[in-house]
């Protein structure tokens, strides 16, 4: 998606450790007009799927998931990174390692909000090593639901996550795939799609 690639080039900041900061438009301050365009692109990419629910993980994926859900006219369910007192009843749970935060989270969703009748599109802001997505896929499968596809805003194509997920046979669509980035020069190279 050229619009997203241009925005990454304009406002993305490269940092050591393969970090691409896009907090000024994607995952802290959110450009809702850009989100709408991305949501419409996800709708186009998954138009042939019988999606009735969108799943993401807190916190950075929630914004784009909500806008995408509006385009699909379906609800959003987000996996919580901890069991809280306001999450009552039985839950599906898995462990997810965060690339950004360098820690492992216990991720949960309430069993009352996902089941065998659900056809789920997973949406997230970033794909690096694929740990979060593998955890979300497991939650969907534990519920007996169907993963219809995965939509990612920015994939780091030089890390293994995209290949791992694609090798499962699940349709994975990334709006921008960063092939290479150099924090010393500021160069960001995108994969042709």
Secondary structure, DSSP 8 states (H G I E B T S, - for coil): -HHHHHHHHHH-EEETTTEEE-TTTTSSS--HHHHHHHHHHHHHHTTTS---EEEEETTTTHHHHHHHHHHHT-EEEEEBSS--TTS-S-EEEEEEEETTTTEEEEEEEEGGG--TT-EEEEEEEEESSSHHHHHHHHHHHHTT-EEEEEEEEEEETTSSHHHHHHTTT--EEEEEEEEEEETTTTEEEE---
